[in-house]
Amino acid sequence: SVGHRNAVVVDLGKRLFHAVSPAVAMQLLTAFYEINAPFFKDSLEQHQREVFAMLAGCEITFRAALPQNERQFYEKLPERFRPPYRICRDLAARNDPRSPCSQFFMSADSFGRRLGVSCSEGDRMLKPLVKLEIIRVVKLGERRTAGRTPRSTEYAWIPPFREVAFPALPSIVAEPDENLFAPAETASDKLEDLDEAVF
């Protein structure tokens, strides 16, 4: 039914908001429309407008659910670093039997695909998050070689609000604690120097 398909799009949109960049989310939800076009009443253009509005709503909901100090930090991030931030946050919140809570595996190639950019650009987008001490490298990955299985780099999520509980948003509703966030001067200095220091 139309209602069921719309519910699927909304559910996919909410999940994709945390997993990929808005541009990639739009590509995937456009593909969903094209595959199921005979069953949609709206035009592709209308579908894309609704997806755009939905993703904008997800951004509002995401910010509103963040503890105050984390929200302040997030809003100071340059726009292009917000999707990488959300992706890493979401991955760190998942239960992965291969790594402890708050740790996750990510290759530059996989990160690039999630952002809709090249492998090298994906690597360049990971570096600022390390520079800002949002994530740290736990163990470097290994390329595929004769007799050796490739392994993605393992990262740990180490934001200034370290004690914020998982799982990821939007379930977090805990009151912010002033002690969970790094001093504003430190965070601001890092953000202001981001492009110069990393690129």
BAVODREN-801614 format. One record per residue (C-alpha): x, y, z; residue number from 1. Coordinates in nm, 2 decimals, decimal comma, padded with zeros to 4 digits. Layout:
BEGIN
R       x       y       z  nuba
R       X       Y       Z   NUM
...
***
This chain:
BEGIN
R       x       y       z  nuba
R   00,00   00,00   00,00     1
R   00,10   00,37  -00,04     2
R   00,10   00,41   00,34     3
R   00,33   00,12   00,38     4
R   00,57   00,24   00,12     5
R   00,58   00,59   00,27     6
R   00,65   00,43   00,61     7
R   00,94   00,24   00,46     8
R   01,08   00,56   00,31     9
R   01,06   00,74   00,64    10
R   01,22   00,45   00,83    11
R   01,50   00,43   00,58    12
R   01,55   00,80   00,59    13
R   01,59   00,80   00,96    14
R   01,84   00,52   00,95    15
R   02,03   00,67   00,66    16
R   02,06   01,00   00,83    17
R   02,30   00,84   01,09    18
R   02,47   00,60   00,85    19
R   02,56   00,81   00,54    20
R   02,58   01,17   00,42    21
R   02,25   01,35   00,31    22
R   02,37   01,34  -00,05    23
R   02,41   00,96  -00,04    24
R   02,08   00,92   00,15    25
R   01,91   01,11  -00,13    26
R   02,07   00,89  -00,39    27
R   01,96   00,57  -00,22    28
R   01,60   00,69  -00,16    29
R   01,58   00,81  -00,52    30
R   01,69   00,47  -00,63    31
R   01,42   00,32  -00,41    32
R   01,16   00,54  -00,58    33
R   01,29   00,45  -00,93    34
R   01,27   00,07  -00,85    35
R   00,92   00,11  -00,72    36
R   00,80   00,39  -00,94    37
R   00,48   00,22  -01,06    38
R   00,36   00,20  -00,71    39
R   00,42   00,57  -00,62    40
R   00,15   00,84  -00,69    41
R   00,39   01,13  -00,64    42
R   00,64   01,24  -00,91    43
R   01,01   01,19  -00,86    44
R   01,05   01,56  -00,80    45
R   00,79   01,56  -00,52    46
R   00,95   01,25  -00,37    47
R   01,29   01,42  -00,36    48
R   01,14   01,73  -00,20    49
R   00,98   01,52   00,07    50
R   01,31   01,33   00,13    51
R   01,49   01,66   00,16    52
R   01,24   01,79   00,41    53
R   01,25   01,46   00,60    54
R   01,63   01,47   00,63    55
R   01,62   01,83   00,74    56
R   01,37   01,72   01,01    57
R   01,61   01,45   01,11    58
R   01,88   01,71   01,16    59
R   01,65   01,91   01,39    60
R   01,56   01,61   01,59    61
R   01,92   01,49   01,62    62
R   02,03   01,83   01,76    63
R   01,74   01,86   01,99    64
R   01,81   01,52   02,14    65
R   02,17   01,59   02,21    66
R   02,28   01,69   02,56    67
R   02,34   02,06   02,57    68
R   02,72   02,05   02,57    69
R   02,74   01,80   02,29    70
R   02,49   02,00   02,09    71
R   02,71   02,31   02,13    72
R   03,01   02,12   02,01    73
R   02,83   01,97   01,72    74
R   02,69   02,31   01,61    75
R   03,04   02,46   01,60    76
R   03,16   02,19   01,36    77
R   03,19   02,31   01,00    78
R   02,89   02,17   00,80    79
R   03,09   01,92   00,60    80
R   03,22   01,75   00,92    81
R   02,87   01,69   01,06    82
R   02,79   01,38   00,86    83
R   03,13   01,22   00,94    84
R   03,06   01,30   01,31    85
R   02,72   01,14   01,30    86
R   02,84   00,83   01,11    87
R   03,12   00,77   01,36    88
R   02,89   00,83   01,66    89
R   02,64   00,58   01,52    90
R   02,90   00,31   01,46    91
R   03,05   00,35   01,80    92
R   02,70   00,30   01,96    93
R   02,64  -00,03   01,79    94
R   02,70  -00,36   01,96    95
R   02,98  -00,53   01,76    96
R   03,11  -00,86   01,89    97
R   03,45  -00,79   01,73    98
R   03,52  -00,48   01,94    99
R   03,42  -00,32   02,27   100
R   03,15  -00,06   02,31   101
R   03,25   00,28   02,17   102
R   03,49   00,12   01,92   103
R   03,43   00,04   01,56   104
R   03,61  -00,06   01,24   105
R   03,63   00,17   00,94   106
R   03,83   00,18   00,62   107
R   03,89   00,51   00,43   108
R   03,72   00,34   00,13   109
R   03,41   00,25   00,33   110
R   03,40   00,59   00,49   111
R   03,43   00,76   00,15   112
R   03,14   00,55   00,01   113
R   02,92   00,65   00,31   114
R   03,00   01,02   00,23   115
R   02,98   00,98  -00,14   116
R   03,34   01,07  -00,20   117
R   03,66   00,89  -00,30   118
R   03,88   00,67  -00,08   119
R   04,14   00,94  -00,05   120
R   03,88   01,20   00,04   121
R   03,73   00,97   00,30   122
R   04,07   00,94   00,46   123
R   04,10   01,32   00,46   124
R   03,76   01,35   00,63   125
R   03,86   01,10   00,91   126
R   04,17   01,30   01,00   127
R   03,99   01,61   01,14   128
R   03,79   01,38   01,37   129
R   04,11   01,24   01,51   130
R   04,26   01,59   01,53   131
R   03,96   01,71   01,73   132
R   03,98   01,41   01,96   133
R   03,64   01,29   01,86   134
R   03,79   00,95   01,76   135
R   04,13   00,79   01,81   136
R   04,31   00,51   01,63   137
R   04,31   00,19   01,83   138
R   04,48  -00,03   01,58   139
R   04,59   00,06   01,22   140
R   04,44  -00,15   00,95   141
R   04,63  -00,37   00,71   142
R   04,61  -00,40   00,33   143
R   04,55  -00,73   00,16   144
R   04,88  -00,91   00,09   145
R   04,98  -01,26   00,00   146
R   04,87  -01,48   00,29   147
R   04,72  -01,19   00,49   148
R   04,36  -01,09   00,52   149
R   04,29  -00,72   00,50   150
R   04,18  -00,54   00,82   151
R   04,01  -00,21   00,86   152
R   04,15   00,04   01,10   153
R   03,98   00,03   01,44   154
R   03,88   00,35   01,61   155
R   03,75   00,45   01,95   156
R   03,49   00,72   02,01   157
R   03,64   00,96   02,26   158
R   03,43   01,28   02,25   159
R   03,45   01,55   02,52   160
R   03,13   01,42   02,66   161
R   03,28   01,08   02,74   162
R   03,02   00,97   02,99   163
R   02,72   01,01   02,76   164
R   02,55   00,67   02,75   165
R   02,49   00,46   02,44   166
R   02,30   00,35   02,24   167
R   02,30   00,63   01,99   168
R   02,04   00,90   01,93   169
R   01,75   00,96   01,94   170
R   01,72   00,75   02,25   171
R   01,96   00,96   02,46   172
R   01,76   01,19   02,68   173
R   02,00   01,23   02,98   174
R   02,05   01,57   03,13   175
R   02,39   01,73   03,03   176
R   02,66   01,74   03,29   177
R   02,89   02,04   03,28   178
R   03,19   01,81   03,36   179
R   03,14   01,60   03,05   180
R   03,25   01,86   02,80   181
R   03,59   01,99   02,73   182
R   03,66   02,36   02,82   183
R   03,50   02,58   02,56   184
R   03,83   02,75   02,48   185
R   03,99   02,42   02,39   186
R   03,71   02,30   02,17   187
R   03,68   02,64   02,00   188
R   04,05   02,67   01,94   189
R   04,06   02,32   01,78   190
R   03,76   02,41   01,55   191
R   03,90   02,74   01,44   192
R   04,23   02,58   01,35   193
R   04,07   02,27   01,19   194
R   04,14   02,35   00,82   195
R   04,49   02,48   00,88   196
R   04,60   02,20   01,11   197
R   04,46   01,91   00,91   198
R   04,46   02,01   00,54   199
***
